[in-house]
Amino acid sequence: MIAAILLALALAMDAFAVALTQGARFRPEVAGALAIALTFGLFQAIMPLIGWGIGALAFEYIEAVDHWIAFALLTVLGVRMLGGHVGEDEASRALTGTALLVAGVATSIDALAAGITLPTLGVHPLTAAALIGLVTFALSLAGVALGRRAGHHMGAWAERAGGVILIGLGCKILAEHTGWL
């Protein structure tokens, strides 16, 4: 369960970074903050289930190397987040309507890829998806509020912290499945 919580925190970081910037730049009211948090949380909960479904269809073919796939996917996502390029377009304009939906998809693509790794965590996929969605909702709501007070400077830091966590999870899964741990 700890791995699922860490995954949820890491996946939520790009949404948190965008929400933080939205709060700092556009200062949305409560309804706007809730719309951002609900959209990000919903997409972050749905996308891992789609990824899990894709992985489940191919599981019998990839079972012997699933830990290597999890390691590679999580590491690539983590490195991408370390580069600080996730969510840049979404943070540059106020998120409403279609732009908010596009941002929800854009900030949750990593959750789709991570969903393929859910069987390696030892947590039921629905539990993991709910956890990811709830954590993302909470952090996005907090991000908007914090952004209104502290500015957008923390967004890049949060995204990079998420990248480190994803890389660490990938290493942990690889180590556990190959007997190194």
C-alpha positions in Angstrom: 0.0 0.0 0.0 2.9 2.3 0.6 4.0 1.9 -3.0 0.5 2.8 -4.1 0.5 6.0 -1.9 3.9 7.0 -3.3 2.7 6.4 -6.9 -0.4 8.5 -6.2 1.8 11.3 -4.8 4.2 11.2 -7.7 1.4 11.1 -10.3 -0.3 14.0 -8.7 2.7 16.3 -8.8 2.3 17.5 -12.4 -1.4 18.4 -11.7 -0.3 20.0 -8.4 2.3 22.1 -10.4 -0.3 23.3 -12.9 -2.9 24.0 -10.1 -0.3 25.9 -8.2 0.5 28.1 -11.2 -3.2 28.6 -12.0 -3.7 29.8 -8.4 -0.8 32.2 -8.6 -1.5 33.6 -12.1 -5.3 33.6 -12.4 -6.5 33.4 -8.7 -9.6 31.3 -9.4 -12.5 31.5 -6.9 -13.7 28.5 -5.0 -15.8 27.2 -7.9 -12.8 27.4 -10.3 -10.5 25.8 -7.8 -13.0 22.9 -7.3 -13.4 22.5 -11.1 -9.6 22.2 -11.5 -9.2 19.8 -8.7 -12.2 17.6 -9.8 -11.1 17.5 -13.4 -7.5 16.6 -12.5 -8.6 14.0 -9.9 -11.1 12.4 -12.2 -8.7 12.1 -15.1 -5.9 10.8 -12.8 -8.3 8.1 -11.5 -9.6 7.0 -14.9 -6.3 6.9 -16.8 -4.5 4.2 -14.7 -7.6 2.0 -15.1 -7.2 2.3 -18.9 -3.5 1.6 -18.6 -4.3 -1.4 -16.3 -6.8 -2.7 -18.9 -4.2 -2.5 -21.7 -1.7 -4.2 -19.5 -4.2 -6.9 -18.5 -4.8 -7.8 -22.1 -1.1 -8.3 -22.7 -0.2 -9.7 -19.2 0.3 -13.3 -20.3 2.7 -12.2 -22.9 4.7 -9.8 -20.7 4.5 -11.5 -17.2 8.1 -12.6 -17.3 9.3 -9.0 -17.9 6.6 -6.9 -16.3 9.1 -5.6 -13.7 11.4 -4.4 -16.5 8.5 -2.7 -18.2 7.4 -1.1 -15.0 10.9 0.1 -14.3 11.3 1.5 -17.8 7.9 3.3 -17.9 8.3 4.8 -14.4 11.9 5.9 -15.1 11.0 7.5 -18.4 8.0 9.3 -16.8 10.2 10.4 -13.8 13.0 11.7 -16.1 10.4 13.6 -18.1 9.1 15.2 -14.9 12.7 16.0 -13.7 13.1 17.9 -16.9 10.2 20.1 -15.8 8.3 20.0 -19.1 5.0 18.4 -18.0 2.1 20.8 -17.9 3.9 23.9 -19.3 1.2 24.7 -21.9 -1.5 24.1 -19.3 0.0 26.5 -16.8 0.3 29.4 -19.3 -3.5 30.1 -19.6 -6.5 30.1 -17.4 -8.1 26.7 -17.3 -11.9 26.7 -18.1 -14.1 24.6 -20.3 -12.2 22.8 -23.1 -8.8 24.0 -21.9 -9.5 22.4 -18.5 -10.4 19.1 -20.1 -7.3 19.2 -22.3 -5.2 19.9 -19.2 -6.8 17.0 -17.4 -5.8 14.7 -20.2 -2.3 16.2 -20.6 -1.5 16.0 -16.9 -2.8 12.4 -16.6 -1.1 10.7 -19.6 1.6 9.6 -17.1 -1.1 7.9 -15.1 -2.2 5.9 -18.1 1.4 4.6 -18.6 1.7 4.0 -14.8 -1.5 2.0 -14.9 0.2 -0.7 -16.8 2.4 -1.2 -13.7 -0.5 -1.5 -11.2 -0.3 -5.3 -11.0 3.3 -5.0 -9.8 2.3 -3.0 -6.7 0.2 -5.7 -5.0 -2.8 -3.3 -4.6 -6.2 -3.8 -6.4 -6.3 -1.5 -9.4 -9.6 0.1 -8.3 -8.1 0.9 -4.9 -5.0 2.3 -6.5 -7.1 4.4 -9.1 -9.3 5.8 -6.3 -6.3 6.6 -4.2 -4.6 8.3 -7.2 -7.7 10.3 -7.9 -8.3 11.4 -4.3 -4.7 12.4 -3.8 -4.7 14.4 -7.0 -7.9 16.1 -6.1 -6.6 17.1 -2.7 -3.2 18.2 -3.9 -4.7 20.2 -6.9 -7.1 22.0 -4.5 -4.3 22.7 -2.2 -2.1 23.8 -5.1 -4.6 26.4 -6.2 -4.9 27.7 -2.7 -1.2 27.7 -2.1 -0.6 29.4 -5.5 -2.9 32.2 -4.5 -0.6 32.8 -1.5 2.9 31.7 -2.5 3.2 32.2 -6.3 4.1 29.7 -9.0 7.7 29.1 -8.0 7.0 25.9 -6.1 5.4 24.2 -9.2 8.7 23.1 -10.8 10.0 21.8 -7.5 6.9 19.7 -6.9 7.1 18.3 -10.4 10.7 17.3 -10.0 10.0 15.7 -6.6 7.3 13.6 -8.3 9.9 12.5 -10.9 12.3 11.3 -8.2 9.5 9.4 -6.6 8.5 7.7 -9.9 12.1 6.7 -10.6 12.4 5.4 -7.0 9.3 3.3 -7.4 10.6 1.8 -10.7 13.8 0.8 -9.0 11.9 -0.7 -6.1 9.7 -2.8 -8.3 12.7 -4.0 -10.3 14.7 -4.8 -7.2 11.8 -6.7 -5.6 10.9 -8.7 -8.7 14.5 -9.7 -9.5 15.4 -10.6 -5.9 17.7 -7.7 -5.2 15.5 -6.7 -2.3 
